[in-house]
Amino acid sequence: MFAGTRGLVLREVRYKEADLILTVLTEDRGKLTVKARGALRKGSRLGAASQALCWSEFTLFGNRGRWTADEGSTLEQFLGLREDIALLALGAYFADLLDTVCAEEMPDAPALQLGLNALYALSRGLYAPEHVKSVFELRLMCLEGFRPEVDVCGVCGRADLIDPMFAPEDGMVHCRDCGGLSAGASISLDAETLAAMRHIVNAPAKKEFSFVIPEASEERLARVCETYVRRQLDRSFYSLDYYKSVK
């Protein structure tokens, strides 16, 4: 069965002499494992399209649940990422997160669109890298069933929280004096950080990156979103550690 599809290449692994095994998040078939035949040969019609962090169009052949690509073309290479090692590392972290939370062969258009928007914003320098990172992390968690409670205190129900804090283990904001939470796990918030979290969680998709907060609040937001991802997914990411070492 032949099928045309567009997808974001999340990962590329060399296979044998000239082939690549790709992890591709497609817009209509979800995450697929694809063998790119001859992608490493000189003049291959798959070479550019098979690079990690490329938005590409592929012609696939499916047989007994296995997919092979013989040709493809790039739609967007996000060239700005490839000119800066820190941005490239951050893009790789985004790809790792998508690979972790997106299921095989389950269409996930919102996650794919978020990933493309985040890579575009990084590549074009539309926002600071840490700003893009925070939005991508928290919004992706919302899309994949890990939406935190940020609108009201998860304990007393107040919308105007008193000395707001965020509990990553419990996935909710709370007043400082409210109890019943995971011991020692909460992070102090300020009003601007809380407002930014509410914006990321609730804003329409086209507006998710569109907010401005003070630098100190931006740093706090970055800590909160990253910690939330680590706690909820219960894992670390080499790509994130590498990004921090080179940024």
N, C-alpha and C positions, 0 to 999 in steps of 0.2 A: 504494500500500500504506500503510495507516494502522497506527501502532504507538504504544503508550504506553510511556514510559520515565522513569526518574528519573536525574538527573545533576547534577553540580557544574559550574556555569558558570565556566570558566577565563578567558575573554576575551570582550569585547563590542566590536564595531567598527561605527560608524554606516555605514549603506548607504542611499544615496539620501535621500529626505526623512524617512521615518518608519520604516524598517526597520533591523534590526541583524543583523550576521553574528556568530553565537556559536560559540565553541569549547566544547563540552560533553563532559565525561568521564562517560559513562553507565555504569550498573552492568551492563548486559547486552550493549551493543554497542560498548563501548570509546569512544575519542575520536571525536566527530563534529563536522563543520562544519554548522551549522544556520542557516538564514535565518529570523529571527523577524519575520514580516510584521506591520507596523503596531505594533511594540512601543513606538514613541515617541509614538504618538497618545494623546491624553487618553482615559482610560477603557479603554485596551487591556487585554485579558485576559492579555497577555504581559508587561506593563510591569515588574511587580515580579519575576516569575520569571526575566526575562532579565538581571538585574543580575549583574555579575561577583561571584564568591564567594557565590552563592546555591545552595543545594541545592534543586532544583526538580523538579516533575513536569510532563512535556510530552506533548502529543499531536502526533506527528510524521507527516508524509506523505512517503514516499520515492518518488522517480521517477528512474530511470536513475542511481542512485548519489548523488543530491542529496536533501537533507533540508530540509523546511520545517516550521516550527511555527506553528500558528494560535492555540493556546491553551495556557496553562500556569498553574501555581500554585506558590507557595513552600512548601517543607517546613521549611526552616531558613534564616534570613537572617544568622545570626551577627552580631546587632546590636551586640555589644560591640566588634567591629572597626570599625564605622562611627562610633563615638564617640571614636576615638583614631587620629590620622593615622599614627602609627608602627605600630600594630597592623595598620591597613589596608594599609600598605606591605609589612609582613612577610607578610601574607596574599597579597598580589599576587605576592611572590617565590615563595611556595609554589606558586601557580597556574602561574607561569612554569616552575618546575622540572617540575611534572607535565606541562605542555604539551610540554616538551623531551624527556622520556624515555618518555612513553606513545605507542604507535603508533596510527595511524588505524585505527579499526574492529577493534581487537584488544582484547577484554574484559580488564580488568586490575583485578579486584575488590580485591586487596590494596593496590594503590597508591591506589585511590579511597578505601578505608576509612582508610588512613593519613592521607590529605589531610583527610578529614572529621574524624577524631580530632584532628588538629593544629589545625584551625580552631576546633573546639569548645573545645579547651583554651585557645587564645588568647583567644577571645571571652569565656569564663567566668572567665578569670584563674586557672586551675587550677595553672599553673606559670609561672615567669618566662619572658618571651618568648625569651631566649637559650637557655634549657633546651629549650623546644619546638622552636626552630629547629635545634639540634644533633641532637636525636632525629630530626626529620623528614628532615634532610639525609642522615644516615648510614643510617637505616633504608630510605629510598627507594632509595639506591644499592644496598643489598643486594637489594631486591626486583627491581631492574632489571638484575641481572647484574654488578654491580660490588662484590660482597661482598669486603671486605678481610680479610686473614688477621690476626686479633687474638688468637687463642688461644695461639699459640706463635711463637717467633722464626722469621721466614721464612728465616733462613739456617742457624742451628744447631739449631733445633727445640726449644729450651728453653721450657717453660711459665712458669718463674719467671725472667723476663728480668732481665738485669743492666743497670741504668741504661736502661730501655726508651725507645725512640724509635719514631716512625712515619714511614714513607716514603710520601708521597702519590702519587708517580709510580709506585711499585711496588705500592702497595696492601697493605702489610704492616707489622707491628711487627717490631722487631729489637733485639738488644742493641747497646749503643753501640759495642762493639769489633768487631762483625761487619761484614764488608766485602761487596763485590759488589753495591752498591746505587747508585742514581742519585746522582751527586756533588752534595753540598751541598743535598739536597732534604729531609732528615729533620728532624722536629720532636721536641724533647724531651718526654717524658711523665713524669707522676708516677704513683704507684700508684693513686690515686683516679681519675685520668683514664683510665688503662688499664682499670680495673674497669668504669667507666661505658661505655666503648666495647664491652667484652665483653658487658655487659648489653644494650645497644641492639641489637647484632648477633644475640644468641642468645635473648633473652627472648620469651615468647609475646606475640602482638599486643596483648592487653589489658594487658600489664605493661610495654610498651616505655618509657613515660614515667616509670615508678615507681622512681625512685632519688634519693638525695640525696648531693651531694658538696660540699666546701668551695668558697667563692666563687672562689678562685684556680684551683682545678681546673676549675670550670665555665667560666671564661674560657679556659683552655687547651683544653678540649674544644670550645668554640665555634670557636676558631682551627683546630683540627685538622679538624673536620667541614667547615667552609667551604672550607678549602684543598683537601681531598680532592675535593669537588664540582667546584671550578674546574679542578683538574688533570685529573680523569678525563673531564669533559665538554668541556674545552678551550674554555671560553667564560666571559664575564662576564655579569652581569645588571643592567640598569638599575634594576630594582625593588629589588635588594639594595643598590645604591649609594644609592638614594633613602632606603631604610629607615635606613641608617647616618647619613644627613644630618639626619634628623628625630627619631631615637630619643632 
